[in-house]
Amino acid sequence: MFDVIIRNGTVVDGTGAQPFVADIALQDGRIAEIATRIVAEATEVIDATGLIVTPGFVDIHTHFDGQVTWDDLLEPTSGHGVTTIVMGNCGVGFAPVRPGSEEWLVQLMEGVEDIPGTALHEGITWGWETFPEYLDVIEKRNYAIDISAYVPHASVRAYVMGERGAKNEAATAQDIAQMAQIVREAREAGAVGFSTSRTLNHKARDGEPVPGTFAALDELNGIADGLVAAGGGLFEVAPQGLEFDRPVFLSEVEWMASLAERTGLPVSFAMLQNELNADSWREALEVVDRVNGQGGRMHPQIAARPFGMMIGWDGYHFFQKRPTFIALSEKLSSEELRRELAKPEVKAQILAEADTDPDPSKQFDSIGAFLLSMLDKMYSMGDTPDYEPGPQQLVANMAEAAGVDPVSFAYDLLNKDEGRSFLMLPFFNYVGGTQDAIYEMLKHPATVSGLSDGGAHVRMICDASIPTYVLSHWARDRHRGPKLTIEEAVKVQTLDTAKVMGFDDRGQLTVGKKADINVIDMEHLALGFPHAEDDLPAGGRRLLQTATGYVATIVSGVVTRRHGVDTGARPGRLVRSR
């Protein structure tokens, strides 16, 4: 008697091999048998006829570091076939923490990852100082999915150096030795690696760049040696120059290459296509190929769809500092506000107004004017979410074709679907209005799919849905260029992501591996439109995006979602490094 048998599914096993039809039996949280026909009974039988069966997805770039202390479901990520997450990316997190400096870490996370500070203050249940203690606290909780964590540079630096570290002063040899020791202890306690941010776009709410942004090579190498002393682990970087500065970005890739060659550590770094230097990512891959060809392990982390932001009434938008909008939003519910904004006289009044002065304490408070300057790069997403729209869907082009003022036209677009519509502004990965560069990145053997930012930028994006998008768009729906095979689309977010993290017990459907599995109806797999919910602690707002087509998601042999609905089962646990 098995716990679960999945019968007659088309198995896409995560290795890149051709799909095949088989039964899969699960017992005690593991895959017990895979055969054309399993003659046995089970407590639960899932009929997968006409469905695909895949490993659970491994999302290696999330920011649930605070949310894991109050939320065991971890949506939106858990609703997109993800069964394991890695948090603590970009050098920010909540451990280690000196008693009394919790507020500082909250404002750092709020600034860098756009998570409401009120939600973090209300939701986080503290109870640790060191990183090993943080893992111990998390381990006491059960989740819908498995979780793991990097030890973050900013927290370590501030813990060791105090104000000097927070203000990005140079580290002394003694500082570096202490940081290396903390990282070593964190790794030995179960951290999957170390993360750091060097991009100038990552700033705390007080405007200070993330601690570690300007860290010298002796500091980075010293910390890497701490990882090596503990047996290894991934070294994750958000590099400088990533956005627009080609020479700086390529110099970052070179020092990461040197670190990978010297230490033998796997190194993963964010890599995006930008408009000013549209081919710098290809130059970075040349360095990666050189290093990996000599036995190194460099793994650029890429986004499988355009990387930018959503614009809508329930998030950030053009008119958020107009006096009429502010007055209405302060006294009306979301539903009432959307109805009011649809009135012609309200529209006329808002369009005639100038922005009020921004509140410097509120992140992105002044973004409206910037967004209005980007109407020639902003897209309508249509009636279903279209992340590869053509030029006819550019807001400026649509307004010109309609013979109306583009600002007025943009206002009307926000009012579609009873005011729940969103526009898409791709900052990266969409040069020339095509995803062809993403296709090349996905096909490269060294890259890994990531950058979902699950749990972060909660009013700006909902890229936690990328795992679903990889299947629905890249393996089925794309019509403006080449697609991936279904086995490629599964492999890039299962075996590939598991291997780069050192998770050798998951990511493929093989006897003996962990029973983390998705049963998916590819014909009906689809993304819903992003929508807002005020469900964070203290009523904080976030964007969520649902999916249909997940018949079952299984974690450690236990069904956690049926037809997209949470079953209430919580088999997810902390994953400590080995």
C-alpha positions as CSV (number, residue, x, y, z in Angstrom):
1,M,0.0,0.0,0.0
2,F,1.5,3.3,-1.2
3,D,0.7,6.7,0.2
4,V,-0.1,8.1,-3.3
5,I,-0.1,6.8,-6.8
6,I,-0.2,9.2,-9.8
7,R,-1.5,7.2,-12.7
8,N,-1.0,7.4,-16.4
9,G,0.6,10.9,-16.4
10,T,3.0,12.2,-19.0
11,V,6.2,12.4,-17.0
12,V,8.5,15.3,-17.7
13,D,11.1,14.2,-15.2
14,G,13.2,17.4,-14.9
15,T,16.4,16.0,-16.5
16,G,15.6,17.2,-20.0
17,A,14.7,13.7,-21.2
18,Q,11.8,13.1,-23.5
19,P,8.4,12.8,-21.8
20,F,7.0,9.4,-21.2
21,V,3.7,8.0,-19.9
22,A,4.0,6.2,-16.5
23,D,2.7,5.7,-13.0
24,I,4.5,7.2,-10.0
25,A,4.2,5.8,-6.5
26,L,5.0,7.8,-3.4
27,Q,5.8,6.5,0.0
28,D,7.1,8.2,3.2
29,G,7.8,11.5,1.3
30,R,9.9,9.9,-1.4
31,I,9.4,8.5,-4.9
32,A,9.1,4.8,-4.4
33,E,8.5,3.5,-7.9
34,I,8.1,4.7,-11.5
35,A,6.7,2.2,-14.0
36,T,4.5,1.9,-17.0
37,R,1.9,0.3,-14.8
38,I,2.2,0.0,-11.0
39,V,0.0,-2.9,-9.7
40,A,-0.7,-1.8,-6.2
41,E,-3.1,0.2,-4.1
42,A,-2.6,3.5,-2.5
43,T,-4.3,5.7,0.1
44,E,-4.8,8.3,-2.7
45,V,-4.8,7.8,-6.4
46,I,-4.5,10.8,-8.8
47,D,-5.6,10.2,-12.3
48,A,-3.1,12.1,-14.5
49,T,-4.4,10.9,-17.9
50,G,-3.7,13.7,-20.4
51,L,-1.8,15.7,-17.8
52,I,1.9,16.3,-17.3
53,V,3.7,15.3,-14.2
54,T,6.8,17.4,-13.2
55,P,9.1,17.9,-10.3
56,G,8.1,20.7,-8.0
57,F,9.7,24.0,-9.0
58,V,12.7,25.4,-7.1
59,D,12.5,29.2,-6.9
60,I,16.0,30.5,-6.0
61,H,15.3,34.2,-5.6
62,T,12.7,35.3,-3.0
63,H,12.5,37.7,-0.1
64,F,10.2,35.9,2.4
65,D,12.7,36.5,5.2
66,G,10.2,38.3,7.3
67,Q,7.0,36.7,6.0
68,V,8.1,33.2,7.1
69,T,7.7,34.3,10.7
70,W,4.0,34.9,10.3
71,D,2.8,33.1,7.2
72,D,2.9,29.4,6.6
73,L,1.3,29.5,3.1
74,L,3.8,31.8,1.5
75,E,1.6,33.0,-1.4
76,P,1.8,34.0,-4.1
77,T,4.8,31.7,-4.7
78,S,3.2,28.5,-3.4
79,G,0.3,28.9,-5.9
80,H,2.6,28.5,-8.9
81,G,4.0,25.0,-8.6
82,V,6.9,26.0,-6.4
83,T,7.8,23.5,-3.7
84,T,11.1,24.9,-2.5
85,I,12.2,28.6,-2.1
86,V,15.5,30.3,-1.3
87,M,15.3,33.6,0.5
88,G,17.9,36.1,1.8
89,N,18.8,37.2,-1.7
90,C,20.4,40.6,-2.6
91,G,22.3,40.8,0.7
92,V,19.3,41.7,2.8
93,G,17.5,39.8,5.6
94,F,16.8,39.8,9.3
95,A,19.8,37.9,10.8
96,P,22.1,38.3,12.5
97,V,20.6,41.3,14.4
98,R,22.0,43.2,17.4
99,P,19.2,43.6,20.0
100,G,17.8,47.0,19.4
101,S,18.6,47.3,15.7
102,E,15.6,45.5,14.5
103,E,14.0,48.7,13.3
104,W,17.1,49.4,11.1
105,L,16.8,46.0,9.4
106,V,13.1,46.7,8.7
107,Q,13.7,50.0,7.1
108,L,16.5,48.4,5.0
109,M,14.3,45.7,3.7
110,E,11.5,48.2,3.2
111,G,13.7,50.4,1.0
112,V,15.4,47.7,-1.0
113,E,12.5,45.3,-1.6
114,D,9.5,47.6,-1.3
115,I,7.8,45.6,1.5
116,P,5.6,47.8,3.7
117,G,7.5,48.6,6.9
118,T,4.2,48.6,8.8
119,A,3.6,45.0,7.7
120,L,7.1,43.9,8.7
121,H,6.8,45.6,12.1
122,E,3.4,44.1,12.7
123,G,4.1,40.7,11.3
124,I,7.7,39.7,12.3
125,T,7.9,37.7,15.5
126,W,11.5,38.2,16.6
127,G,13.3,35.9,18.9
128,W,16.9,35.5,17.6
129,E,20.2,37.3,17.4
130,T,22.5,35.1,15.4
131,F,21.8,33.5,12.0
132,P,21.9,30.0,13.5
133,E,19.2,31.1,16.0
134,Y,17.1,32.5,13.1
135,L,17.2,29.1,11.4
136,D,16.2,27.5,14.7
137,V,13.2,29.7,15.0
138,I,12.1,29.0,11.4
139,E,12.6,25.3,11.9
140,K,9.9,25.2,14.6
141,R,7.3,26.2,12.0
142,N,5.6,24.1,9.3
143,Y,4.9,25.5,5.8
144,A,3.1,24.7,2.6
145,I,6.5,24.5,0.9
146,D,10.2,24.0,1.8
147,I,12.3,27.0,2.6
148,S,16.0,27.8,2.7
149,A,18.1,30.9,3.2
150,Y,21.3,32.7,2.4
151,V,23.2,34.6,5.1
152,P,22.9,38.3,3.9
153,H,25.9,40.6,3.7
154,A,24.1,43.7,4.9
155,S,23.0,42.1,8.2
156,V,26.4,40.6,8.8
157,R,28.2,43.8,8.1
158,A,26.0,45.9,10.3
159,Y,26.2,43.3,13.1
160,V,30.0,43.4,13.0
161,M,30.7,47.0,12.2
162,G,27.7,48.8,13.6
163,E,27.2,52.3,12.2
164,R,30.4,52.0,10.2
165,G,29.0,49.0,8.4
166,A,25.6,50.6,7.8
167,K,27.3,53.7,6.3
168,N,29.5,51.6,4.0
169,E,32.8,52.5,5.5
170,A,35.7,50.3,4.6
171,A,36.1,47.2,6.6
172,T,39.3,46.5,8.6
173,A,41.1,43.2,8.6
174,Q,39.6,42.5,12.0
175,D,36.1,43.3,10.6
176,I,36.6,40.9,7.7
177,A,37.8,38.1,9.9
178,Q,34.7,38.5,12.1
179,M,32.4,38.6,9.1
180,A,34.0,35.5,7.7
181,Q,33.5,33.7,11.0
182,I,29.8,34.6,11.1
183,V,29.3,33.4,7.5
184,R,31.2,30.2,8.3
185,E,29.0,29.6,11.4
186,A,25.8,30.4,9.3
187,R,26.8,27.9,6.6
188,E,27.6,25.2,9.2
189,A,24.2,25.8,10.7
190,G,22.5,25.4,7.4
191,A,22.7,28.6,5.3
192,V,22.8,27.6,1.6
193,G,25.3,30.3,0.9
194,F,26.0,34.1,1.1
195,S,24.4,37.0,-0.7
196,T,25.4,40.5,-1.4
197,S,24.1,43.5,-3.3
198,R,26.3,46.1,-5.1
199,T,23.7,47.7,-7.3
200,L,23.2,51.4,-6.6
201,N,19.4,50.9,-7.1
202,H,19.3,49.0,-3.8
203,K,18.9,51.6,-1.0
204,A,17.5,51.6,2.5
205,R,14.5,53.8,3.2
206,D,16.9,56.4,4.7
207,G,18.6,56.6,1.3
208,E,21.8,54.8,2.2
209,P,23.0,52.2,-0.2
210,V,22.8,48.6,1.1
211,P,25.7,47.8,3.4
212,G,28.3,46.0,1.3
213,T,27.5,48.0,-1.9
214,F,31.1,49.3,-2.0
215,A,32.8,46.4,-0.3
216,A,36.4,46.0,-1.4
217,L,37.7,42.8,-2.9
218,D,39.6,41.9,0.3
219,E,36.2,41.9,2.1
220,L,34.4,39.8,-0.5
221,N,37.3,37.3,-0.8
222,G,37.6,37.1,3.0
223,I,33.9,36.3,3.3
224,A,34.2,33.8,0.5
225,D,37.0,32.0,2.4
226,G,34.6,31.7,5.3
227,L,32.2,29.8,3.0
228,V,35.0,27.6,1.8
229,A,36.0,26.8,5.4
230,A,32.5,25.6,6.0
231,G,32.5,23.4,3.0
232,G,31.2,25.7,0.3
233,G,27.8,27.2,-0.6
234,L,26.5,29.5,-3.3
235,F,27.9,33.1,-3.5
236,E,25.0,35.2,-4.8
237,V,25.5,38.8,-6.2
238,A,23.4,41.7,-7.4
239,P,26.2,43.3,-9.3
240,Q,26.9,47.0,-9.9
241,G,26.4,48.4,-13.4
242,L,23.8,45.7,-14.1
243,E,21.2,48.3,-15.2
244,F,23.0,50.5,-17.6
245,D,26.8,50.8,-17.0
246,R,28.5,48.2,-19.3
247,P,32.2,48.7,-18.2
248,V,31.2,48.6,-14.5
249,F,29.0,45.5,-15.0
250,L,31.7,43.7,-17.0
251,S,34.3,44.5,-14.3
252,E,32.0,43.0,-11.8
253,V,31.7,39.9,-13.8
254,E,35.5,39.7,-13.9
255,W,36.0,39.9,-10.2
256,M,33.3,37.3,-9.7
257,A,35.1,35.1,-12.2
258,S,38.3,35.5,-10.3
259,L,36.5,34.6,-7.0
260,A,35.0,31.5,-8.6
261,E,38.3,30.4,-10.0
262,R,40.2,30.9,-6.8
263,T,37.8,29.4,-4.4
264,G,35.9,26.8,-6.4
265,L,32.6,28.2,-5.1
266,P,29.6,28.4,-7.4
267,V,28.8,32.0,-8.1
268,S,25.4,33.3,-9.2
269,F,24.7,36.8,-10.3
270,A,21.7,38.7,-11.7
271,M,21.9,39.3,-15.5
272,L,19.5,41.4,-17.5
273,Q,19.3,42.9,-20.9
274,N,19.2,46.7,-20.8
275,E,18.4,49.3,-23.5
276,L,21.7,51.3,-23.3
277,N,23.9,48.2,-23.6
278,A,21.7,45.6,-25.2
279,D,24.5,43.1,-25.7
280,S,26.5,43.4,-22.4
281,W,24.8,40.2,-21.2
282,R,26.4,38.3,-24.1
283,E,29.8,39.7,-23.2
284,A,29.2,38.5,-19.6
285,L,28.4,35.0,-20.9
286,E,31.7,34.9,-22.7
287,V,33.4,35.3,-19.4
288,V,31.1,32.6,-17.9
289,D,31.9,30.2,-20.7
290,R,35.7,30.8,-20.2
291,V,35.5,30.1,-16.5
292,N,33.1,27.1,-16.7
293,G,35.2,25.7,-19.5
294,Q,38.1,25.5,-17.0
295,G,36.1,23.8,-14.3
296,G,34.5,26.9,-12.6
297,R,30.9,27.3,-11.7
298,M,29.3,30.6,-12.7
299,H,25.6,30.7,-13.1
300,P,24.0,34.0,-14.3
301,Q,20.5,34.3,-12.8
302,I,18.0,35.5,-15.4
303,A,14.3,36.6,-15.6
304,A,12.2,34.6,-17.9
305,R,10.0,37.5,-18.8
306,P,10.4,41.3,-19.1
307,F,11.6,42.8,-15.9
308,G,9.8,46.0,-14.8
309,M,6.7,47.1,-13.0
310,M,2.9,47.1,-13.2
311,I,1.0,50.4,-13.2
312,G,-2.6,50.5,-11.9
313,W,-5.0,52.2,-9.5
314,D,-4.2,49.6,-6.9
315,G,-0.5,50.0,-7.1
316,Y,1.8,52.8,-8.4
317,H,0.4,55.0,-11.1
318,F,0.6,58.4,-12.9
319,F,-1.8,60.4,-10.8
320,Q,-1.0,59.3,-7.2
321,K,0.1,62.8,-6.2
322,R,-2.8,64.7,-7.7
323,P,-4.9,66.4,-5.0
324,T,-8.2,65.0,-6.0
325,F,-6.9,61.4,-6.1
326,I,-5.3,61.8,-2.7
327,A,-8.5,63.2,-1.2
328,L,-10.6,60.4,-2.6
329,S,-8.2,57.7,-1.7
330,E,-8.1,58.8,1.9
331,K,-11.8,58.5,2.5
332,L,-13.0,55.8,0.1
333,S,-12.6,52.0,-0.1
334,S,-10.9,50.5,-3.1
335,E,-14.2,49.6,-4.8
336,E,-15.6,53.1,-4.1
337,L,-12.5,54.8,-5.3
338,R,-12.5,52.9,-8.6
339,R,-16.1,53.8,-9.3
340,E,-15.4,57.5,-8.5
341,L,-12.3,57.6,-10.8
342,A,-14.4,56.4,-13.7
343,K,-16.6,59.5,-13.6
344,P,-15.8,61.9,-16.4
345,E,-15.8,65.0,-14.1
346,V,-13.4,63.3,-11.7
347,K,-11.1,62.4,-14.6
348,A,-11.2,66.0,-15.9
349,Q,-10.4,67.4,-12.5
350,I,-7.4,65.0,-11.9
351,L,-5.9,65.7,-15.4
352,A,-6.1,69.4,-14.8
353,E,-4.1,69.3,-11.6
354,A,-0.4,69.3,-10.8
355,D,1.3,66.9,-8.5
356,T,1.6,67.8,-4.8
357,D,5.0,67.7,-3.2
358,P,6.2,64.1,-2.6
359,D,6.6,62.8,0.9
360,P,10.4,61.9,1.2
361,S,9.6,59.3,3.8
362,K,7.5,57.3,1.3
363,Q,9.3,55.2,-1.3
364,F,8.2,55.9,-4.9
365,D,6.0,58.7,-3.8
366,S,7.1,60.9,-6.7
367,I,7.1,58.2,-9.4
368,G,4.0,59.5,-11.2
369,A,5.8,62.1,-13.2
370,F,8.4,59.6,-14.3
371,L,5.7,57.1,-15.4
372,L,4.0,59.8,-17.5
373,S,7.3,60.3,-19.3
374,M,7.4,56.6,-20.3
375,L,4.2,56.2,-22.2
376,D,6.2,55.4,-25.3
377,K,7.7,52.4,-23.6
378,M,4.6,51.3,-21.7
379,Y,2.2,48.6,-22.9
380,S,-1.4,47.6,-22.4
381,M,-1.5,43.9,-21.5
382,G,-4.8,43.3,-23.3
383,D,-7.7,41.2,-22.1
384,T,-5.5,38.4,-20.8
385,P,-2.0,39.1,-19.4
386,D,0.3,39.5,-22.4
387,Y,4.0,39.8,-21.5
388,E,5.2,39.9,-25.0
389,P,3.0,42.6,-26.6
390,G,3.7,44.2,-29.9
391,P,4.2,47.9,-30.8
392,Q,0.5,48.3,-31.4
393,Q,0.0,47.8,-27.7
394,L,2.3,50.7,-26.7
395,V,0.2,53.3,-24.9
396,A,1.6,56.2,-26.9
397,N,0.9,54.3,-30.2
398,M,-2.6,53.4,-29.1
399,A,-3.3,57.0,-28.2
400,E,-2.0,58.2,-31.5
401,A,-4.1,55.7,-33.4
402,A,-7.2,56.8,-31.5
403,G,-6.3,60.5,-32.1
404,V,-6.5,61.4,-28.4
405,D,-4.1,62.8,-25.8
406,P,-1.8,60.0,-24.5
407,V,-2.2,61.1,-20.8
408,S,-6.0,61.0,-21.1
409,F,-5.8,57.7,-22.9
410,A,-3.6,56.2,-20.2
411,Y,-6.1,57.3,-17.6
412,D,-8.8,55.5,-19.5
413,L,-6.7,52.3,-19.7
414,L,-6.4,52.2,-16.0
415,N,-10.2,52.3,-15.8
416,K,-10.7,49.2,-17.9
417,D,-12.1,46.1,-16.1
418,E,-13.8,48.3,-13.6
419,G,-10.6,50.0,-12.6
420,R,-8.6,46.8,-12.0
421,S,-6.5,47.0,-15.2
422,F,-2.7,47.2,-15.2
423,L,-0.2,48.5,-17.7
424,M,3.3,47.0,-18.1
425,L,6.5,49.0,-18.1
426,P,9.5,46.7,-18.9
427,F,12.8,48.2,-17.8
428,F,14.8,45.2,-18.8
429,N,14.7,42.2,-21.1
430,Y,12.5,43.8,-23.7
431,V,14.8,45.7,-26.0
432,G,13.2,46.1,-29.4
433,G,9.9,44.9,-28.0
434,T,10.8,41.2,-28.1
435,Q,11.7,38.4,-25.7
436,D,14.3,37.0,-28.2
437,A,17.2,37.8,-25.8
438,I,15.4,35.9,-23.0
439,Y,15.1,32.9,-25.2
440,E,18.9,33.0,-25.8
441,M,19.5,33.3,-22.1
442,L,17.2,30.4,-21.2
443,K,18.9,28.2,-23.8
444,H,22.4,28.8,-22.4
445,P,23.7,25.9,-20.3
446,A,25.1,28.0,-17.5
447,T,22.1,30.2,-16.8
448,V,19.4,29.6,-14.2
449,S,15.9,30.9,-14.1
450,G,15.2,33.2,-11.1
451,L,14.7,36.8,-10.1
452,S,11.0,36.2,-9.3
453,D,11.4,38.4,-6.1
454,G,8.6,36.5,-4.4
455,G,7.5,38.4,-1.3
456,A,9.1,41.7,-2.5
457,H,8.1,44.8,-4.5
458,V,4.6,43.9,-3.4
459,R,2.8,46.9,-5.0
460,M,4.9,47.0,-8.2
461,I,5.3,43.4,-9.5
462,C,4.0,39.9,-9.2
463,D,6.8,38.0,-10.8
464,A,6.3,35.1,-8.3
465,S,4.2,33.8,-11.2
466,I,7.2,33.3,-13.5
467,P,7.3,29.5,-13.0
468,T,3.8,29.2,-14.5
469,Y,4.8,31.6,-17.2
470,V,7.8,29.5,-18.2
471,L,5.4,26.7,-19.0
472,S,2.5,28.5,-20.5
473,H,4.4,31.0,-22.6
474,W,7.7,29.4,-23.4
475,A,6.5,25.9,-23.9
476,R,3.1,26.5,-25.4
477,D,1.8,30.0,-26.3
478,R,4.7,32.0,-27.7
479,H,4.0,33.2,-31.3
480,R,6.6,35.9,-31.8
481,G,9.6,33.7,-31.9
482,P,11.0,30.3,-31.0
483,K,9.8,28.3,-28.0
484,L,11.2,25.9,-25.5
485,T,10.3,22.2,-25.5
486,I,8.3,21.2,-22.5
487,E,11.2,19.2,-21.2
488,E,13.4,22.3,-21.4
489,A,10.8,24.5,-19.7
490,V,10.6,22.1,-16.8
491,K,14.4,21.5,-16.5
492,V,15.3,25.2,-16.2
493,Q,13.3,25.5,-13.0
494,T,13.7,22.1,-11.4
495,L,16.9,20.2,-11.9
496,D,18.9,23.3,-13.0
497,T,17.9,25.4,-10.0
498,A,18.1,22.5,-7.6
499,K,21.7,21.7,-8.7
500,V,23.0,25.2,-8.5
501,M,21.8,25.4,-4.9
502,G,23.3,22.0,-4.0
503,F,19.9,20.4,-3.5
504,D,20.7,16.9,-4.7
505,D,17.5,15.3,-3.2
506,R,15.0,17.1,-5.4
507,G,14.5,18.6,-8.9
508,Q,13.9,15.4,-10.8
509,L,11.5,12.5,-10.8
510,T,13.7,9.6,-10.0
511,V,13.2,6.8,-7.5
512,G,14.5,7.8,-4.1
513,K,14.2,11.5,-4.7
514,K,12.0,13.7,-2.6
515,A,8.3,13.5,-3.6
516,D,7.9,17.2,-4.6
517,I,5.6,17.0,-7.7
518,N,3.2,19.0,-9.8
519,V,0.3,17.4,-11.8
520,I,-0.5,20.0,-14.5
521,D,-3.2,20.4,-17.1
522,M,-1.2,22.1,-19.8
523,E,-4.2,22.8,-22.0
524,H,-5.8,24.9,-19.3
525,L,-2.7,26.3,-17.6
526,A,-3.2,30.1,-17.4
527,L,-2.3,33.2,-15.5
528,G,-4.9,35.5,-14.1
529,F,-4.5,39.3,-14.1
530,P,-2.6,40.7,-11.1
531,H,-5.0,41.9,-8.5
532,A,-4.6,43.7,-5.2
533,E,-5.3,42.4,-1.7
534,D,-4.9,44.3,1.5
535,D,-4.0,41.1,3.4
536,L,-0.5,41.8,4.7
537,P,-0.1,42.5,8.5
538,A,-1.5,46.0,9.4
539,G,-3.6,45.9,6.3
540,G,-0.6,46.2,3.9
541,R,-1.4,46.0,0.2
542,R,0.2,43.6,-2.2
543,L,-0.3,42.4,-5.8
544,L,-1.2,38.7,-6.3
545,Q,-1.6,36.7,-9.4
546,T,-3.4,33.3,-9.5
547,A,-3.0,30.4,-11.9
548,T,-5.3,27.7,-13.2
549,G,-4.2,24.4,-14.4
550,Y,-2.4,23.0,-11.4
551,V,-4.4,19.8,-10.7
552,A,-2.2,18.9,-7.7
553,T,0.9,20.2,-6.0
554,I,2.7,17.7,-3.7
555,V,5.4,18.4,-1.1
556,S,7.1,15.5,0.6
557,G,4.4,13.2,-0.7
558,V,1.6,15.3,0.7
559,V,-0.9,17.1,-1.5
560,T,-0.8,20.8,-0.6
561,R,-3.0,22.2,-3.4
562,R,-5.8,20.7,-5.4
563,H,-6.9,22.6,-8.5
564,G,-5.1,25.6,-7.1
565,V,-6.8,25.5,-3.7
566,D,-4.8,25.2,-0.5
567,T,-5.5,21.9,1.2
568,G,-4.3,23.2,4.6
569,A,-1.5,20.6,4.7
570,R,1.9,21.9,5.9
571,P,4.6,19.4,5.1
572,G,7.1,22.1,4.2
573,R,10.2,22.4,6.4
574,L,13.4,24.4,6.6
575,V,16.1,23.0,4.3
576,R,19.5,23.2,5.8
577,S,22.7,22.9,3.7
578,R,24.6,19.7,3.8
